[in-house]
Amino acid sequence: MRTKIRSIWKQEEYKRVLKNIFFLFILKGSEYLLPLILLPFLVRTLGVELFGLLALATSTVFVFRGVVAYGFDMTGTHQIAIHREDKAKVEEIFSSIILTKLILMAGTSVLFALIVYSVEMLYIHWEVYTITYLLVIGDVFFPQWFFQGMENMKFITNLRIAYKTLYILMVFAFVHSSEDYLWVPFLEAVSALMAGLISLWFINRNFGVGFKLQPIAAIKNQFVESWHVFISNMAVIFYSSVNIIFLGIFLNEAAVGYFSIAKRLIDAIRGIFGPLNTAIFPFLSKQYLADRAKYYSLAFKYFLLNSLGLLIFALLVFVFSGSLIELVSGQSMDVSKTVLQILALGLVFSMGTFFSSMLVIKKQSRVLSKITWMTMGFNLFFLYAAVEWYGIIGMAWLFVAVQIFHLYLQIFYNAEIFKRLRNA
């Protein structure tokens, strides 16, 4: 076994994948775990209601961030991974994606302003929503997809950790009472924008890739190339964000706060598995073109490994739910504890992202879009009844049901992974 591991480490392609998995673990850890450091401080300093208001604003803006992302986390990574030896092509891809994001940001900014100033519930807290929206600008200029495609994650990982740490320190320095709540989204937006600009400078300095104006055809191609992944991603974003927004509309901001505390813990744990999916995606993209048998074998092994990991974490979260809630919130919350226990059951079925990557690799984005919209429809069909009859607990059980339904569809449309291995 030890000899086999050493032989794998000596192979450059596996070595690169393992390095990227390591750095992506650190990167995702900083994205999910570092903010958990702030959670007890914010709950105590701002109160559950204001914390819920910030979570509601974040969920609302997350929809617009999804529009600007436009699926490039997958398609941009895929394009860069395939053409990374061709500098001219890489520069074309890089520039056309940035331009596409700028166009999308311009459109979403107008739409966002119209919505905020037209909907009374949002207009009452227009300052919170407007400041939180500044995160969209940071997203435009933070090309994580470029580094993933180049399979060079060290710099972007260090940068992300630095700016998240800076953000946390600034919150501790500037937020002293509930009156300082607007500093929280403002400081996050500023630090994210700084990180994005620094990453662009690094790409130009170390990869020789700069921004150049592109013909309309190149931008149009990006819109077309990423359309089905975008539609799929938006469905996921919509049904995850709309649930939080729904809680805010039909219950109150305090309910959003209690639910969000548990949901952030689940998101942090799911984020642990994100680096595996992200790092192995460029590698499997090339394997699919080079050796289909090897591709299906690796995909099946990864499926088993990921499933086992999710099961272990789900059991741990369920057993230690009370301690985890008290750890991140600074106080005992029975409602959040119950929600966390239910959400932990959904962890077992959270394999959708991996199977989505498989569909993108096989250029079956239409199927991915179909799966995700079916999942969104399932969520919306039961959403009102879940919240109206069972409140926060109903929302938690709906999360589990959606995860099961989504996984069933993904396995159904990726069945060849299992069929090919059975017939081998």
Buried (B, 14 or more C-beta within 10 A) or exposed (E): EEEEEEEEEEEEEEEBBBBBBBBBBBBBBBBBBBBBBBBBBBBEBBBBBBBBBBBBBBBBBBBBBBBBBBBBBBBBBBBBBBBBEEEEBBBBBBBBBBBBBBBBBEEBBEEBBEBBEEEEEBEEBEEBBBBBBBBBBBBBBBBBBBBBBBBBBBBBBBBBBBBBBBBBEBBEEEBEEEEEBBBBBBBBBBBBBBBBEBBBEBBEEEBEBEEEEBEEEBBEBBBEBBBBBBBBBBBBBBBBBBBBBBBBEBBEBBBBBBBBBBBBBBBBBBBBBBBBBBBBBBBBBBBBEEEEEEBBBBBBEBBEEBBEBBEEBBEBBBEEBBEBBBEBBBEEBEBBBBBBBBBBBBBBBBBBBBBBBBBBBBEBBEBBBBBBBBBBEBBBEBBEEBBEEEBBBBBBBBBBBBBBBBBEBBBEBBEBBBEBBEEE
